[in-house]
Amino acid sequence: MGLYELAKRGEVRLENILLLGLNCGGSISPETARKMIVEKFSVDLDSVKKERISKGKFIVETPAGEFSAPMDELEGGNLGRRSNCRRCKLKIPRQADLACGEWGIMSMEATFVEVCSARVAELFEQAKTAGVVETFFPAPKGLEVRRKIEQPMLNLAEARRRKTSRPGEGKTA
């Protein structure tokens, strides 16, 4: 999104850039994550192996096991994702040339890739021909999973936008 703003101002030329986007449910500031991990899960920060947002939950992995809480519960308590992430309507970055991520994959040995521009479609075909990448069409269940992940997140973002917008904001005269 930042590159599009720079392009509007003449700072970059998008035709010279290949935009790769990653599916994103939002991010949490390190300070907030540390606070959540200690206060919500009573977990020693040094024991955390991994943290992630998945299926509407914030998940912390430790040697003692996984701890999780629903994001809407965390965000109701002023914890959770950054404010702009809560409002963002670009969960799958289809404005990029290529959108990648795990949403909708049925095997951890693959990445879900959406080709979103003609120039990347051509590059992808060249890579397939050269044997650099192997592609296959997504399973119908994977497409359904992808939709079931994206749509509720978009709905939450829209609800957050309505809740936090000022009267008249976003309307044109």
Chimera marker file (.cmm) of the C-alpha trace (Angstrom):
<marker_set name="trace">
<marker id="1" x="0.000" y="0.000" z="0.000" r="1" g="1" b="0" radius="0.5"/>
<marker id="2" x="2.920" y="2.279" z="0.750" r="1" g="1" b="0" radius="0.5"/>
<marker id="3" x="4.346" y="1.777" z="-2.729" r="1" g="1" b="0" radius="0.5"/>
<marker id="4" x="1.027" y="2.814" z="-4.277" r="1" g="1" b="0" radius="0.5"/>
<marker id="5" x="1.108" y="6.013" z="-2.215" r="1" g="1" b="0" radius="0.5"/>
<marker id="6" x="4.679" y="6.698" z="-3.364" r="1" g="1" b="0" radius="0.5"/>
<marker id="7" x="3.627" y="6.064" z="-6.976" r="1" g="1" b="0" radius="0.5"/>
<marker id="8" x="0.774" y="8.578" z="-6.646" r="1" g="1" b="0" radius="0.5"/>
<marker id="9" x="3.381" y="11.151" z="-5.620" r="1" g="1" b="0" radius="0.5"/>
<marker id="10" x="5.726" y="10.261" z="-8.474" r="1" g="1" b="0" radius="0.5"/>
<marker id="11" x="8.355" y="8.823" z="-6.100" r="1" g="1" b="0" radius="0.5"/>
<marker id="12" x="8.403" y="5.333" z="-7.671" r="1" g="1" b="0" radius="0.5"/>
<marker id="13" x="7.355" y="3.840" z="-10.982" r="1" g="1" b="0" radius="0.5"/>
<marker id="14" x="5.270" y="0.736" z="-10.430" r="1" g="1" b="0" radius="0.5"/>
<marker id="15" x="6.170" y="-0.660" z="-13.862" r="1" g="1" b="0" radius="0.5"/>
<marker id="16" x="9.742" y="-1.017" z="-12.556" r="1" g="1" b="0" radius="0.5"/>
<marker id="17" x="8.672" y="-2.970" z="-9.475" r="1" g="1" b="0" radius="0.5"/>
<marker id="18" x="7.420" y="-6.512" z="-9.072" r="1" g="1" b="0" radius="0.5"/>
<marker id="19" x="4.985" y="-6.440" z="-6.159" r="1" g="1" b="0" radius="0.5"/>
<marker id="20" x="4.867" y="-9.598" z="-4.060" r="1" g="1" b="0" radius="0.5"/>
<marker id="21" x="2.210" y="-9.649" z="-1.370" r="1" g="1" b="0" radius="0.5"/>
<marker id="22" x="1.696" y="-11.987" z="1.574" r="1" g="1" b="0" radius="0.5"/>
<marker id="23" x="-1.657" y="-12.879" z="3.092" r="1" g="1" b="0" radius="0.5"/>
<marker id="24" x="-1.978" y="-10.931" z="6.290" r="1" g="1" b="0" radius="0.5"/>
<marker id="25" x="-4.360" y="-11.099" z="9.192" r="1" g="1" b="0" radius="0.5"/>
<marker id="26" x="-2.525" y="-8.272" z="10.902" r="1" g="1" b="0" radius="0.5"/>
<marker id="27" x="0.436" y="-7.857" z="13.177" r="1" g="1" b="0" radius="0.5"/>
<marker id="28" x="0.921" y="-7.211" z="16.854" r="1" g="1" b="0" radius="0.5"/>
<marker id="29" x="3.502" y="-4.815" z="18.209" r="1" g="1" b="0" radius="0.5"/>
<marker id="30" x="6.304" y="-6.528" z="20.151" r="1" g="1" b="0" radius="0.5"/>
<marker id="31" x="5.352" y="-4.624" z="23.313" r="1" g="1" b="0" radius="0.5"/>
<marker id="32" x="1.728" y="-5.740" z="23.088" r="1" g="1" b="0" radius="0.5"/>
<marker id="33" x="2.721" y="-9.332" z="22.321" r="1" g="1" b="0" radius="0.5"/>
<marker id="34" x="5.018" y="-9.457" z="25.351" r="1" g="1" b="0" radius="0.5"/>
<marker id="35" x="2.288" y="-8.016" z="27.558" r="1" g="1" b="0" radius="0.5"/>
<marker id="36" x="-0.273" y="-10.553" z="26.258" r="1" g="1" b="0" radius="0.5"/>
<marker id="37" x="2.071" y="-13.491" z="26.694" r="1" g="1" b="0" radius="0.5"/>
<marker id="38" x="2.866" y="-12.610" z="30.307" r="1" g="1" b="0" radius="0.5"/>
<marker id="39" x="-0.534" y="-11.311" z="31.454" r="1" g="1" b="0" radius="0.5"/>
<marker id="40" x="-2.945" y="-13.485" z="29.492" r="1" g="1" b="0" radius="0.5"/>
<marker id="41" x="-1.031" y="-16.758" z="29.359" r="1" g="1" b="0" radius="0.5"/>
<marker id="42" x="1.323" y="-16.451" z="32.373" r="1" g="1" b="0" radius="0.5"/>
<marker id="43" x="4.170" y="-17.651" z="30.160" r="1" g="1" b="0" radius="0.5"/>
<marker id="44" x="7.847" y="-16.824" z="30.654" r="1" g="1" b="0" radius="0.5"/>
<marker id="45" x="8.940" y="-14.819" z="27.595" r="1" g="1" b="0" radius="0.5"/>
<marker id="46" x="12.223" y="-16.761" z="27.357" r="1" g="1" b="0" radius="0.5"/>
<marker id="47" x="10.282" y="-20.008" z="26.844" r="1" g="1" b="0" radius="0.5"/>
<marker id="48" x="8.372" y="-18.799" z="23.754" r="1" g="1" b="0" radius="0.5"/>
<marker id="49" x="9.385" y="-20.701" z="20.622" r="1" g="1" b="0" radius="0.5"/>
<marker id="50" x="6.857" y="-19.189" z="18.234" r="1" g="1" b="0" radius="0.5"/>
<marker id="51" x="3.818" y="-16.952" z="18.155" r="1" g="1" b="0" radius="0.5"/>
<marker id="52" x="1.264" y="-16.542" z="15.398" r="1" g="1" b="0" radius="0.5"/>
<marker id="53" x="-2.257" y="-15.509" z="14.512" r="1" g="1" b="0" radius="0.5"/>
<marker id="54" x="-4.265" y="-18.361" z="13.031" r="1" g="1" b="0" radius="0.5"/>
<marker id="55" x="-7.966" y="-19.121" z="12.695" r="1" g="1" b="0" radius="0.5"/>
<marker id="56" x="-8.939" y="-16.039" z="14.665" r="1" g="1" b="0" radius="0.5"/>
<marker id="57" x="-6.648" y="-16.799" z="17.591" r="1" g="1" b="0" radius="0.5"/>
<marker id="58" x="-3.330" y="-15.549" z="18.933" r="1" g="1" b="0" radius="0.5"/>
<marker id="59" x="-1.242" y="-18.667" z="19.563" r="1" g="1" b="0" radius="0.5"/>
<marker id="60" x="1.936" y="-18.968" z="21.605" r="1" g="1" b="0" radius="0.5"/>
<marker id="61" x="4.069" y="-22.110" z="21.347" r="1" g="1" b="0" radius="0.5"/>
<marker id="62" x="6.358" y="-23.109" z="24.226" r="1" g="1" b="0" radius="0.5"/>
<marker id="63" x="8.081" y="-26.357" z="25.239" r="1" g="1" b="0" radius="0.5"/>
<marker id="64" x="5.214" y="-26.795" z="27.732" r="1" g="1" b="0" radius="0.5"/>
<marker id="65" x="2.606" y="-26.618" z="24.943" r="1" g="1" b="0" radius="0.5"/>
<marker id="66" x="0.414" y="-24.162" z="23.067" r="1" g="1" b="0" radius="0.5"/>
<marker id="67" x="-1.543" y="-21.329" z="24.625" r="1" g="1" b="0" radius="0.5"/>
<marker id="68" x="-4.174" y="-19.391" z="22.697" r="1" g="1" b="0" radius="0.5"/>
<marker id="69" x="-6.935" y="-16.826" z="22.996" r="1" g="1" b="0" radius="0.5"/>
<marker id="70" x="-9.460" y="-15.486" z="20.471" r="1" g="1" b="0" radius="0.5"/>
<marker id="71" x="-8.291" y="-12.252" z="18.831" r="1" g="1" b="0" radius="0.5"/>
<marker id="72" x="-11.658" y="-10.536" z="19.342" r="1" g="1" b="0" radius="0.5"/>
<marker id="73" x="-11.406" y="-11.251" z="23.085" r="1" g="1" b="0" radius="0.5"/>
<marker id="74" x="-7.863" y="-9.862" z="23.208" r="1" g="1" b="0" radius="0.5"/>
<marker id="75" x="-8.765" y="-6.814" z="21.168" r="1" g="1" b="0" radius="0.5"/>
<marker id="76" x="-11.776" y="-6.172" z="23.399" r="1" g="1" b="0" radius="0.5"/>
<marker id="77" x="-9.269" y="-5.808" z="26.230" r="1" g="1" b="0" radius="0.5"/>
<marker id="78" x="-7.072" y="-3.390" z="24.237" r="1" g="1" b="0" radius="0.5"/>
<marker id="79" x="-4.625" y="-6.123" z="23.351" r="1" g="1" b="0" radius="0.5"/>
<marker id="80" x="-4.165" y="-7.674" z="19.953" r="1" g="1" b="0" radius="0.5"/>
<marker id="81" x="-3.411" y="-6.361" z="16.508" r="1" g="1" b="0" radius="0.5"/>
<marker id="82" x="-2.309" y="-2.858" z="15.633" r="1" g="1" b="0" radius="0.5"/>
<marker id="83" x="-5.162" y="-0.417" z="15.104" r="1" g="1" b="0" radius="0.5"/>
<marker id="84" x="-4.589" y="-0.096" z="11.355" r="1" g="1" b="0" radius="0.5"/>
<marker id="85" x="-4.459" y="-3.891" z="11.016" r="1" g="1" b="0" radius="0.5"/>
<marker id="86" x="-7.881" y="-4.135" z="12.619" r="1" g="1" b="0" radius="0.5"/>
<marker id="87" x="-9.256" y="-1.755" z="9.965" r="1" g="1" b="0" radius="0.5"/>
<marker id="88" x="-7.339" y="-3.068" z="6.939" r="1" g="1" b="0" radius="0.5"/>
<marker id="89" x="-9.359" y="-4.365" z="3.999" r="1" g="1" b="0" radius="0.5"/>
<marker id="90" x="-6.450" y="-6.017" z="2.163" r="1" g="1" b="0" radius="0.5"/>
<marker id="91" x="-6.097" y="-9.423" z="3.781" r="1" g="1" b="0" radius="0.5"/>
<marker id="92" x="-5.137" y="-11.093" z="0.504" r="1" g="1" b="0" radius="0.5"/>
<marker id="93" x="-3.069" y="-8.509" z="-1.393" r="1" g="1" b="0" radius="0.5"/>
<marker id="94" x="-4.561" y="-8.917" z="-4.866" r="1" g="1" b="0" radius="0.5"/>
<marker id="95" x="-3.387" y="-5.400" z="-5.788" r="1" g="1" b="0" radius="0.5"/>
<marker id="96" x="0.133" y="-6.905" z="-5.915" r="1" g="1" b="0" radius="0.5"/>
<marker id="97" x="1.455" y="-8.803" z="-8.921" r="1" g="1" b="0" radius="0.5"/>
<marker id="98" x="1.577" y="-11.999" z="-6.880" r="1" g="1" b="0" radius="0.5"/>
<marker id="99" x="-0.249" y="-12.843" z="-3.636" r="1" g="1" b="0" radius="0.5"/>
<marker id="100" x="1.205" y="-15.701" z="-1.585" r="1" g="1" b="0" radius="0.5"/>
<marker id="101" x="0.443" y="-17.414" z="1.683" r="1" g="1" b="0" radius="0.5"/>
<marker id="102" x="-0.759" y="-20.441" z="3.555" r="1" g="1" b="0" radius="0.5"/>
<marker id="103" x="-4.481" y="-19.667" z="3.505" r="1" g="1" b="0" radius="0.5"/>
<marker id="104" x="-6.156" y="-22.410" z="1.493" r="1" g="1" b="0" radius="0.5"/>
<marker id="105" x="-3.264" y="-24.822" z="1.138" r="1" g="1" b="0" radius="0.5"/>
<marker id="106" x="-4.020" y="-28.412" z="1.921" r="1" g="1" b="0" radius="0.5"/>
<marker id="107" x="-0.388" y="-29.446" z="2.415" r="1" g="1" b="0" radius="0.5"/>
<marker id="108" x="2.435" y="-27.708" z="4.254" r="1" g="1" b="0" radius="0.5"/>
<marker id="109" x="4.654" y="-28.551" z="1.295" r="1" g="1" b="0" radius="0.5"/>
<marker id="110" x="3.076" y="-25.849" z="-0.848" r="1" g="1" b="0" radius="0.5"/>
<marker id="111" x="2.317" y="-22.159" z="-0.887" r="1" g="1" b="0" radius="0.5"/>
<marker id="112" x="-0.959" y="-20.773" z="-2.167" r="1" g="1" b="0" radius="0.5"/>
<marker id="113" x="-0.090" y="-18.370" z="-4.957" r="1" g="1" b="0" radius="0.5"/>
<marker id="114" x="-2.488" y="-16.076" z="-6.792" r="1" g="1" b="0" radius="0.5"/>
<marker id="115" x="-1.121" y="-14.576" z="-9.979" r="1" g="1" b="0" radius="0.5"/>
<marker id="116" x="-2.652" y="-11.104" z="-10.166" r="1" g="1" b="0" radius="0.5"/>
<marker id="117" x="-0.990" y="-9.535" z="-13.210" r="1" g="1" b="0" radius="0.5"/>
<marker id="118" x="-0.206" y="-10.496" z="-16.804" r="1" g="1" b="0" radius="0.5"/>
<marker id="119" x="3.527" y="-9.901" z="-16.412" r="1" g="1" b="0" radius="0.5"/>
<marker id="120" x="3.763" y="-12.295" z="-13.456" r="1" g="1" b="0" radius="0.5"/>
<marker id="121" x="1.667" y="-14.864" z="-15.323" r="1" g="1" b="0" radius="0.5"/>
<marker id="122" x="4.322" y="-14.775" z="-18.051" r="1" g="1" b="0" radius="0.5"/>
<marker id="123" x="7.164" y="-15.061" z="-15.499" r="1" g="1" b="0" radius="0.5"/>
<marker id="124" x="5.401" y="-17.968" z="-13.815" r="1" g="1" b="0" radius="0.5"/>
<marker id="125" x="5.048" y="-19.788" z="-17.128" r="1" g="1" b="0" radius="0.5"/>
<marker id="126" x="8.761" y="-19.280" z="-17.793" r="1" g="1" b="0" radius="0.5"/>
<marker id="127" x="9.619" y="-20.616" z="-14.332" r="1" g="1" b="0" radius="0.5"/>
<marker id="128" x="7.408" y="-23.683" z="-14.880" r="1" g="1" b="0" radius="0.5"/>
<marker id="129" x="8.993" y="-24.340" z="-18.277" r="1" g="1" b="0" radius="0.5"/>
<marker id="130" x="12.467" y="-24.046" z="-16.738" r="1" g="1" b="0" radius="0.5"/>
<marker id="131" x="11.483" y="-26.500" z="-13.992" r="1" g="1" b="0" radius="0.5"/>
<marker id="132" x="12.063" y="-23.935" z="-11.247" r="1" g="1" b="0" radius="0.5"/>
<marker id="133" x="8.527" y="-24.152" z="-9.852" r="1" g="1" b="0" radius="0.5"/>
<marker id="134" x="5.860" y="-26.794" z="-9.883" r="1" g="1" b="0" radius="0.5"/>
<marker id="135" x="2.259" y="-25.654" z="-9.958" r="1" g="1" b="0" radius="0.5"/>
<marker id="136" x="-1.117" y="-27.264" z="-9.619" r="1" g="1" b="0" radius="0.5"/>
<marker id="137" x="-4.637" y="-25.965" z="-9.334" r="1" g="1" b="0" radius="0.5"/>
<marker id="138" x="-5.936" y="-25.582" z="-5.788" r="1" g="1" b="0" radius="0.5"/>
<marker id="139" x="-8.305" y="-28.133" z="-4.356" r="1" g="1" b="0" radius="0.5"/>
<marker id="140" x="-11.894" y="-26.853" z="-4.236" r="1" g="1" b="0" radius="0.5"/>
<marker id="141" x="-11.790" y="-27.328" z="-0.447" r="1" g="1" b="0" radius="0.5"/>
<marker id="142" x="-8.689" y="-25.111" z="-0.326" r="1" g="1" b="0" radius="0.5"/>
<marker id="143" x="-10.508" y="-22.349" z="-2.181" r="1" g="1" b="0" radius="0.5"/>
<marker id="144" x="-13.403" y="-22.647" z="0.263" r="1" g="1" b="0" radius="0.5"/>
<marker id="145" x="-11.023" y="-22.521" z="3.251" r="1" g="1" b="0" radius="0.5"/>
<marker id="146" x="-9.359" y="-19.446" z="1.777" r="1" g="1" b="0" radius="0.5"/>
<marker id="147" x="-12.717" y="-17.722" z="1.398" r="1" g="1" b="0" radius="0.5"/>
<marker id="148" x="-13.754" y="-18.747" z="4.929" r="1" g="1" b="0" radius="0.5"/>
<marker id="149" x="-10.602" y="-17.188" z="6.335" r="1" g="1" b="0" radius="0.5"/>
<marker id="150" x="-10.695" y="-13.993" z="4.298" r="1" g="1" b="0" radius="0.5"/>
<marker id="151" x="-14.382" y="-13.050" z="4.476" r="1" g="1" b="0" radius="0.5"/>
<marker id="152" x="-14.812" y="-12.981" z="8.276" r="1" g="1" b="0" radius="0.5"/>
<marker id="153" x="-11.602" y="-10.947" z="8.540" r="1" g="1" b="0" radius="0.5"/>
<marker id="154" x="-12.952" y="-8.460" z="6.005" r="1" g="1" b="0" radius="0.5"/>
<marker id="155" x="-16.232" y="-8.311" z="7.917" r="1" g="1" b="0" radius="0.5"/>
<marker id="156" x="-14.366" y="-7.561" z="11.159" r="1" g="1" b="0" radius="0.5"/>
<marker id="157" x="-12.325" y="-4.864" z="9.418" r="1" g="1" b="0" radius="0.5"/>
<marker id="158" x="-15.454" y="-3.242" z="8.032" r="1" g="1" b="0" radius="0.5"/>
<marker id="159" x="-17.143" y="-3.316" z="11.439" r="1" g="1" b="0" radius="0.5"/>
<marker id="160" x="-14.047" y="-1.748" z="12.994" r="1" g="1" b="0" radius="0.5"/>
<marker id="161" x="-13.967" y="0.941" z="10.295" r="1" g="1" b="0" radius="0.5"/>
<marker id="162" x="-17.633" y="1.814" z="10.944" r="1" g="1" b="0" radius="0.5"/>
<marker id="163" x="-17.051" y="1.882" z="14.706" r="1" g="1" b="0" radius="0.5"/>
<marker id="164" x="-13.983" y="4.126" z="14.559" r="1" g="1" b="0" radius="0.5"/>
<marker id="165" x="-14.831" y="6.449" z="11.667" r="1" g="1" b="0" radius="0.5"/>
<marker id="166" x="-15.984" y="9.987" z="12.251" r="1" g="1" b="0" radius="0.5"/>
<marker id="167" x="-19.359" y="11.176" z="10.919" r="1" g="1" b="0" radius="0.5"/>
<marker id="168" x="-19.021" y="12.142" z="7.268" r="1" g="1" b="0" radius="0.5"/>
<marker id="169" x="-15.616" y="10.447" z="6.888" r="1" g="1" b="0" radius="0.5"/>
<marker id="170" x="-15.202" y="8.743" z="3.553" r="1" g="1" b="0" radius="0.5"/>
<marker id="171" x="-18.189" y="10.478" z="1.948" r="1" g="1" b="0" radius="0.5"/>
<marker id="172" x="-17.810" y="12.667" z="-1.098" r="1" g="1" b="0" radius="0.5"/>
<marker id="173" x="-19.764" y="15.835" z="-1.723" r="1" g="1" b="0" radius="0.5"/>
<link id1="1" id2="2" r="1" g="1" b="0" radius="0.2"/>
<link id1="2" id2="3" r="1" g="1" b="0" radius="0.2"/>
<link id1="3" id2="4" r="1" g="1" b="0" radius="0.2"/>
<link id1="4" id2="5" r="1" g="1" b="0" radius="0.2"/>
<link id1="5" id2="6" r="1" g="1" b="0" radius="0.2"/>
<link id1="6" id2="7" r="1" g="1" b="0" radius="0.2"/>
<link id1="7" id2="8" r="1" g="1" b="0" radius="0.2"/>
<link id1="8" id2="9" r="1" g="1" b="0" radius="0.2"/>
<link id1="9" id2="10" r="1" g="1" b="0" radius="0.2"/>
<link id1="10" id2="11" r="1" g="1" b="0" radius="0.2"/>
<link id1="11" id2="12" r="1" g="1" b="0" radius="0.2"/>
<link id1="12" id2="13" r="1" g="1" b="0" radius="0.2"/>
<link id1="13" id2="14" r="1" g="1" b="0" radius="0.2"/>
<link id1="14" id2="15" r="1" g="1" b="0" radius="0.2"/>
<link id1="15" id2="16" r="1" g="1" b="0" radius="0.2"/>
<link id1="16" id2="17" r="1" g="1" b="0" radius="0.2"/>
<link id1="17" id2="18" r="1" g="1" b="0" radius="0.2"/>
<link id1="18" id2="19" r="1" g="1" b="0" radius="0.2"/>
<link id1="19" id2="20" r="1" g="1" b="0" radius="0.2"/>
<link id1="20" id2="21" r="1" g="1" b="0" radius="0.2"/>
<link id1="21" id2="22" r="1" g="1" b="0" radius="0.2"/>
<link id1="22" id2="23" r="1" g="1" b="0" radius="0.2"/>
<link id1="23" id2="24" r="1" g="1" b="0" radius="0.2"/>
<link id1="24" id2="25" r="1" g="1" b="0" radius="0.2"/>
<link id1="25" id2="26" r="1" g="1" b="0" radius="0.2"/>
<link id1="26" id2="27" r="1" g="1" b="0" radius="0.2"/>
<link id1="27" id2="28" r="1" g="1" b="0" radius="0.2"/>
<link id1="28" id2="29" r="1" g="1" b="0" radius="0.2"/>
<link id1="29" id2="30" r="1" g="1" b="0" radius="0.2"/>
<link id1="30" id2="31" r="1" g="1" b="0" radius="0.2"/>
<link id1="31" id2="32" r="1" g="1" b="0" radius="0.2"/>
<link id1="32" id2="33" r="1" g="1" b="0" radius="0.2"/>
<link id1="33" id2="34" r="1" g="1" b="0" radius="0.2"/>
<link id1="34" id2="35" r="1" g="1" b="0" radius="0.2"/>
<link id1="35" id2="36" r="1" g="1" b="0" radius="0.2"/>
<link id1="36" id2="37" r="1" g="1" b="0" radius="0.2"/>
<link id1="37" id2="38" r="1" g="1" b="0" radius="0.2"/>
<link id1="38" id2="39" r="1" g="1" b="0" radius="0.2"/>
<link id1="39" id2="40" r="1" g="1" b="0" radius="0.2"/>
<link id1="40" id2="41" r="1" g="1" b="0" radius="0.2"/>
<link id1="41" id2="42" r="1" g="1" b="0" radius="0.2"/>
<link id1="42" id2="43" r="1" g="1" b="0" radius="0.2"/>
<link id1="43" id2="44" r="1" g="1" b="0" radius="0.2"/>
<link id1="44" id2="45" r="1" g="1" b="0" radius="0.2"/>
<link id1="45" id2="46" r="1" g="1" b="0" radius="0.2"/>
<link id1="46" id2="47" r="1" g="1" b="0" radius="0.2"/>
<link id1="47" id2="48" r="1" g="1" b="0" radius="0.2"/>
<link id1="48" id2="49" r="1" g="1" b="0" radius="0.2"/>
<link id1="49" id2="50" r="1" g="1" b="0" radius="0.2"/>
<link id1="50" id2="51" r="1" g="1" b="0" radius="0.2"/>
<link id1="51" id2="52" r="1" g="1" b="0" radius="0.2"/>
<link id1="52" id2="53" r="1" g="1" b="0" radius="0.2"/>
<link id1="53" id2="54" r="1" g="1" b="0" radius="0.2"/>
<link id1="54" id2="55" r="1" g="1" b="0" radius="0.2"/>
<link id1="55" id2="56" r="1" g="1" b="0" radius="0.2"/>
<link id1="56" id2="57" r="1" g="1" b="0" radius="0.2"/>
<link id1="57" id2="58" r="1" g="1" b="0" radius="0.2"/>
<link id1="58" id2="59" r="1" g="1" b="0" radius="0.2"/>
<link id1="59" id2="60" r="1" g="1" b="0" radius="0.2"/>
<link id1="60" id2="61" r="1" g="1" b="0" radius="0.2"/>
<link id1="61" id2="62" r="1" g="1" b="0" radius="0.2"/>
<link id1="62" id2="63" r="1" g="1" b="0" radius="0.2"/>
<link id1="63" id2="64" r="1" g="1" b="0" radius="0.2"/>
<link id1="64" id2="65" r="1" g="1" b="0" radius="0.2"/>
<link id1="65" id2="66" r="1" g="1" b="0" radius="0.2"/>
<link id1="66" id2="67" r="1" g="1" b="0" radius="0.2"/>
<link id1="67" id2="68" r="1" g="1" b="0" radius="0.2"/>
<link id1="68" id2="69" r="1" g="1" b="0" radius="0.2"/>
<link id1="69" id2="70" r="1" g="1" b="0" radius="0.2"/>
<link id1="70" id2="71" r="1" g="1" b="0" radius="0.2"/>
<link id1="71" id2="72" r="1" g="1" b="0" radius="0.2"/>
<link id1="72" id2="73" r="1" g="1" b="0" radius="0.2"/>
<link id1="73" id2="74" r="1" g="1" b="0" radius="0.2"/>
<link id1="74" id2="75" r="1" g="1" b="0" radius="0.2"/>
<link id1="75" id2="76" r="1" g="1" b="0" radius="0.2"/>
<link id1="76" id2="77" r="1" g="1" b="0" radius="0.2"/>
<link id1="77" id2="78" r="1" g="1" b="0" radius="0.2"/>
<link id1="78" id2="79" r="1" g="1" b="0" radius="0.2"/>
<link id1="79" id2="80" r="1" g="1" b="0" radius="0.2"/>
<link id1="80" id2="81" r="1" g="1" b="0" radius="0.2"/>
<link id1="81" id2="82" r="1" g="1" b="0" radius="0.2"/>
<link id1="82" id2="83" r="1" g="1" b="0" radius="0.2"/>
<link id1="83" id2="84" r="1" g="1" b="0" radius="0.2"/>
<link id1="84" id2="85" r="1" g="1" b="0" radius="0.2"/>
<link id1="85" id2="86" r="1" g="1" b="0" radius="0.2"/>
<link id1="86" id2="87" r="1" g="1" b="0" radius="0.2"/>
<link id1="87" id2="88" r="1" g="1" b="0" radius="0.2"/>
<link id1="88" id2="89" r="1" g="1" b="0" radius="0.2"/>
<link id1="89" id2="90" r="1" g="1" b="0" radius="0.2"/>
<link id1="90" id2="91" r="1" g="1" b="0" radius="0.2"/>
<link id1="91" id2="92" r="1" g="1" b="0" radius="0.2"/>
<link id1="92" id2="93" r="1" g="1" b="0" radius="0.2"/>
<link id1="93" id2="94" r="1" g="1" b="0" radius="0.2"/>
<link id1="94" id2="95" r="1" g="1" b="0" radius="0.2"/>
<link id1="95" id2="96" r="1" g="1" b="0" radius="0.2"/>
<link id1="96" id2="97" r="1" g="1" b="0" radius="0.2"/>
<link id1="97" id2="98" r="1" g="1" b="0" radius="0.2"/>
<link id1="98" id2="99" r="1" g="1" b="0" radius="0.2"/>
<link id1="99" id2="100" r="1" g="1" b="0" radius="0.2"/>
<link id1="100" id2="101" r="1" g="1" b="0" radius="0.2"/>
<link id1="101" id2="102" r="1" g="1" b="0" radius="0.2"/>
<link id1="102" id2="103" r="1" g="1" b="0" radius="0.2"/>
<link id1="103" id2="104" r="1" g="1" b="0" radius="0.2"/>
<link id1="104" id2="105" r="1" g="1" b="0" radius="0.2"/>
<link id1="105" id2="106" r="1" g="1" b="0" radius="0.2"/>
<link id1="106" id2="107" r="1" g="1" b="0" radius="0.2"/>
<link id1="107" id2="108" r="1" g="1" b="0" radius="0.2"/>
<link id1="108" id2="109" r="1" g="1" b="0" radius="0.2"/>
<link id1="109" id2="110" r="1" g="1" b="0" radius="0.2"/>
<link id1="110" id2="111" r="1" g="1" b="0" radius="0.2"/>
<link id1="111" id2="112" r="1" g="1" b="0" radius="0.2"/>
<link id1="112" id2="113" r="1" g="1" b="0" radius="0.2"/>
<link id1="113" id2="114" r="1" g="1" b="0" radius="0.2"/>
<link id1="114" id2="115" r="1" g="1" b="0" radius="0.2"/>
<link id1="115" id2="116" r="1" g="1" b="0" radius="0.2"/>
<link id1="116" id2="117" r="1" g="1" b="0" radius="0.2"/>
<link id1="117" id2="118" r="1" g="1" b="0" radius="0.2"/>
<link id1="118" id2="119" r="1" g="1" b="0" radius="0.2"/>
<link id1="119" id2="120" r="1" g="1" b="0" radius="0.2"/>
<link id1="120" id2="121" r="1" g="1" b="0" radius="0.2"/>
<link id1="121" id2="122" r="1" g="1" b="0" radius="0.2"/>
<link id1="122" id2="123" r="1" g="1" b="0" radius="0.2"/>
<link id1="123" id2="124" r="1" g="1" b="0" radius="0.2"/>
<link id1="124" id2="125" r="1" g="1" b="0" radius="0.2"/>
<link id1="125" id2="126" r="1" g="1" b="0" radius="0.2"/>
<link id1="126" id2="127" r="1" g="1" b="0" radius="0.2"/>
<link id1="127" id2="128" r="1" g="1" b="0" radius="0.2"/>
<link id1="128" id2="129" r="1" g="1" b="0" radius="0.2"/>
<link id1="129" id2="130" r="1" g="1" b="0" radius="0.2"/>
<link id1="130" id2="131" r="1" g="1" b="0" radius="0.2"/>
<link id1="131" id2="132" r="1" g="1" b="0" radius="0.2"/>
<link id1="132" id2="133" r="1" g="1" b="0" radius="0.2"/>
<link id1="133" id2="134" r="1" g="1" b="0" radius="0.2"/>
<link id1="134" id2="135" r="1" g="1" b="0" radius="0.2"/>
<link id1="135" id2="136" r="1" g="1" b="0" radius="0.2"/>
<link id1="136" id2="137" r="1" g="1" b="0" radius="0.2"/>
<link id1="137" id2="138" r="1" g="1" b="0" radius="0.2"/>
<link id1="138" id2="139" r="1" g="1" b="0" radius="0.2"/>
<link id1="139" id2="140" r="1" g="1" b="0" radius="0.2"/>
<link id1="140" id2="141" r="1" g="1" b="0" radius="0.2"/>
<link id1="141" id2="142" r="1" g="1" b="0" radius="0.2"/>
<link id1="142" id2="143" r="1" g="1" b="0" radius="0.2"/>
<link id1="143" id2="144" r="1" g="1" b="0" radius="0.2"/>
<link id1="144" id2="145" r="1" g="1" b="0" radius="0.2"/>
<link id1="145" id2="146" r="1" g="1" b="0" radius="0.2"/>
<link id1="146" id2="147" r="1" g="1" b="0" radius="0.2"/>
<link id1="147" id2="148" r="1" g="1" b="0" radius="0.2"/>
<link id1="148" id2="149" r="1" g="1" b="0" radius="0.2"/>
<link id1="149" id2="150" r="1" g="1" b="0" radius="0.2"/>
<link id1="150" id2="151" r="1" g="1" b="0" radius="0.2"/>
<link id1="151" id2="152" r="1" g="1" b="0" radius="0.2"/>
<link id1="152" id2="153" r="1" g="1" b="0" radius="0.2"/>
<link id1="153" id2="154" r="1" g="1" b="0" radius="0.2"/>
<link id1="154" id2="155" r="1" g="1" b="0" radius="0.2"/>
<link id1="155" id2="156" r="1" g="1" b="0" radius="0.2"/>
<link id1="156" id2="157" r="1" g="1" b="0" radius="0.2"/>
<link id1="157" id2="158" r="1" g="1" b="0" radius="0.2"/>
<link id1="158" id2="159" r="1" g="1" b="0" radius="0.2"/>
<link id1="159" id2="160" r="1" g="1" b="0" radius="0.2"/>
<link id1="160" id2="161" r="1" g="1" b="0" radius="0.2"/>
<link id1="161" id2="162" r="1" g="1" b="0" radius="0.2"/>
<link id1="162" id2="163" r="1" g="1" b="0" radius="0.2"/>
<link id1="163" id2="164" r="1" g="1" b="0" radius="0.2"/>
<link id1="164" id2="165" r="1" g="1" b="0" radius="0.2"/>
<link id1="165" id2="166" r="1" g="1" b="0" radius="0.2"/>
<link id1="166" id2="167" r="1" g="1" b="0" radius="0.2"/>
<link id1="167" id2="168" r="1" g="1" b="0" radius="0.2"/>
<link id1="168" id2="169" r="1" g="1" b="0" radius="0.2"/>
<link id1="169" id2="170" r="1" g="1" b="0" radius="0.2"/>
<link id1="170" id2="171" r="1" g="1" b="0" radius="0.2"/>
<link id1="171" id2="172" r="1" g="1" b="0" radius="0.2"/>
<link id1="172" id2="173" r="1" g="1" b="0" radius="0.2"/>
</marker_set>
